[in-house]
Structures are given as C-alpha cells and as structure tokens.
C-alpha cells in the first residue's frame, strides 16, 4: 500500500479506540420509557463489523495463497492484519496482489464511511463517464455518480459498489505505475 491509499489499518485503529464506546442516549424530544438495563459498554454492532472485516482479510489471504499454508499466524491486534496480509501475499502473482490491494482499499473506504467520512469516494472518477461527480448514497449504501449525462434513461444515477470503486482504483494505480516505468 502506498501513502496515497486509504490507510485501512489506521482507520481500523481509530474505529477501535474512538468509536467503539457507545454514544450517549439520543434525545428525540418525545417521552420514552426509562431504560431498565445498562447500555452495553461497547458498540456491539461495531465489534461485529470489526470482527467480520478481520475475518474477511484472514480468509481472503488463505484463499489467495491457493491452499498453501500461511507462513505466520494472523496477528492478535486487528490493526496489524493488513500488514500481515501484505507480507503473506508478497510473492504471489500480480492479479492476486491486486485482489488483495482491492480488499484492503475497499475496507479502508468502509472504515472511513463508518466513521462518517463520506467524502472518501469523491476523489474517484466514475467508471462510466470518467468525471469526478461521485458521492456516497447512505440510503442505498452505494456510490452514485451525480453527472446528469451519466444517468440512465429514467434519470436514475449510475451506481457502484465500494468493491467496484476499489478494484477500479487499484487497476488505475497499477496502469499508472506501469506507464511511469
């Protein structure tokens, strides 16, 4: 991963340290029943999300190695799983390394969006019209192109998944690196 990438490991660390504790109760202005049990000491949805992200990284590493045993066990600290993933797949062919990089980049985008940074999709061009009009659609959990010329016949915006955005980014980065040499 280069320094221009979304730093998935750092984002995961921030999620763990700053977002894991549940926020205070929300005041809606309406009367509600008094809670009879204490709130969970951790945001359990975030714990599940982080566990799923680490599990996906570990399982993908094993799949990319195509049945070869990993040389080192996954690290105990979740933030180190991406470094471990890169080390374990460093000697694989370019396509598998691109798949690894796309997963890390996608998870970095997911981590940032989960922390409320929806602007992380804006620096990416639309795969269809190649303009920079992308934004995060919270309701549908997709990236949408706001360029009216890119919309379909019904006027609906073209949408992309975070996985598609990540794969496109990694492919563009790889092509740029090849042209630079």
C-alpha positions in Angstrom: 0.0 0.0 0.0 1.3 3.4 -0.8 0.9 6.6 1.2 -1.9 7.8 -1.2 -4.1 4.9 -0.2 -6.8 5.0 2.4 -5.0 3.6 5.3 -7.2 0.7 6.4 -5.1 -0.2 9.4 -5.1 3.3 10.8 -8.9 3.6 10.2 -9.5 0.3 12.0 -7.4 1.6 14.9 -9.4 4.8 15.1 -12.7 2.8 14.9 -11.5 0.6 17.8 -10.2 3.5 20.0 -12.6 6.3 19.3 -15.9 4.8 18.0 -16.2 1.5 19.9 -17.7 3.0 23.0 -21.4 3.7 22.5 -22.5 7.3 22.2 -24.9 8.9 24.8 -28.6 8.4 24.5 -30.3 10.3 21.7 -32.8 12.9 22.7 -35.7 12.9 20.2 -38.0 15.3 22.1 -40.5 12.5 22.7 -41.1 10.9 26.0 -39.7 7.4 26.2 -39.6 4.6 28.8 -36.7 4.7 31.2 -34.1 2.0 30.5 -34.2 -0.8 33.0 -30.8 -2.2 32.0 -27.5 -0.5 31.5 -26.2 0.1 28.0 -23.6 -2.3 26.6 -20.1 -1.0 27.4 -19.2 -1.3 23.7 -20.9 -0.7 20.5 -21.7 -4.3 19.7 -22.5 -3.6 16.0 -19.1 -2.1 15.6 -17.5 -5.1 17.4 -19.3 -7.4 14.9 -18.2 -5.2 12.0 -14.6 -5.2 13.0 -14.6 -9.0 13.6 -16.1 -9.5 10.2 -13.5 -7.2 8.5 -10.6 -9.0 10.1 -12.1 -12.5 9.4 -12.6 -11.5 5.7 -9.0 -10.3 5.4 -7.6 -13.5 7.0 -9.9 -15.8 4.9 -9.0 -13.9 1.7 -5.3 -14.2 2.5 -5.7 -18.0 2.8 -7.7 -18.2 -0.5 -5.2 -16.0 -2.3 -2.4 -18.4 -1.2 -4.4 -21.1 -3.0 -4.2 -23.8 -0.4 -0.6 -23.1 0.6 -0.3 -22.8 4.4 0.4 -19.3 5.7 3.9 -18.8 7.0 2.8 -16.9 10.1 -0.4 -16.9 12.1 -2.7 -13.9 11.9 -1.7 -11.2 14.4 -3.6 -10.7 17.6 -4.1 -7.0 17.0 -6.7 -6.3 14.4 -4.8 -3.3 13.0 -1.8 -5.5 12.1 -3.9 -7.8 9.9 -3.3 -5.7 6.8 0.5 -5.7 7.2 0.3 -9.5 7.8 -1.9 -9.9 4.7 0.6 -8.0 2.5 3.6 -10.0 3.9 1.8 -13.3 3.3 0.9 -12.5 -0.3 4.0 -10.6 -1.3 5.3 -13.4 -3.6 2.0 -14.1 -5.4 1.3 -13.1 -9.0 0.1 -9.6 -9.9 -3.6 -10.5 -10.2 -3.7 -11.9 -6.7 -1.8 -9.0 -5.3 -4.3 -6.6 -7.0 -7.2 -8.6 -5.4 -5.5 -8.2 -2.0 -5.0 -4.5 -2.5 -8.6 -4.0 -3.6 -9.8 -5.7 -0.5 -7.6 -3.6 1.7 -8.7 -0.4 -0.1 -12.4 -1.3 0.0 -12.2 -2.0 3.7 -10.4 1.3 4.2 -13.3 3.1 2.4 -15.8 1.2 4.5 -14.0 2.1 7.7 -13.9 5.8 6.7 -17.6 5.8 5.8 -18.5 4.1 9.1 -16.7 6.9 10.9 -18.8 9.4 8.9 -16.3 10.4 6.3 -18.4 10.1 3.2 -16.1 12.3 1.1 -13.6 9.4 0.6 -15.4 8.5 -2.6 -15.2 11.9 -4.2 -11.5 11.7 -5.4 -12.5 8.7 -7.6 -13.7 9.1 -11.2 -16.9 7.5 -12.3 -16.1 4.3 -14.2 -18.8 5.1 -16.8 -18.4 8.8 -17.6 -14.9 9.4 -16.1 -15.9 12.6 -14.3 -15.4 13.3 -10.6 -19.0 13.5 -9.5 -19.3 10.5 -7.1 -20.9 10.7 -3.7 -21.9 8.2 -1.1 -25.6 7.3 -1.1 -26.3 6.5 2.6 -29.8 5.1 2.0 -28.7 2.5 -0.6 -25.1 2.1 0.6 -23.7 2.6 -2.9 -21.5 5.2 -4.6 -23.6 7.3 -7.1 -22.5 9.5 -10.0 -24.2 12.9 -9.9 -23.3 13.7 -13.5 -26.7 14.1 -15.2 -25.2 12.8 -18.5 -24.3 9.6 -16.8 -27.8 8.9 -15.6 -29.9 6.1 -17.1 -32.9 6.7 -19.3 -35.1 7.1 -16.2 -32.8 9.8 -14.8 -31.5 7.5 -12.1 -27.8 7.9 -11.3 -25.3 5.3 -12.2 -24.2 3.5 -9.0 -21.2 1.5 -8.0 -20.4 -0.7 -5.0 -17.4 0.1 -2.9 -15.8 -3.1 -4.2 -16.1 -1.9 -7.8 -14.7 1.5 -6.8 -11.7 -0.2 -5.1 -11.0 -2.6 -7.9 -11.1 0.3 -10.4 -8.8 2.4 -8.2 -6.2 -0.5 -7.9 -6.3 -1.1 -11.7 -5.8 2.6 -12.5 -2.9 2.7 -10.0 -1.3 -0.4 -11.5 -1.6 1.0 -15.0 -0.1 4.3 -13.9 2.8 2.6 -12.2 3.5 0.6 -15.4 3.4 3.7 -17.6 5.8 5.5 -15.1 8.5 2.9 -15.5 
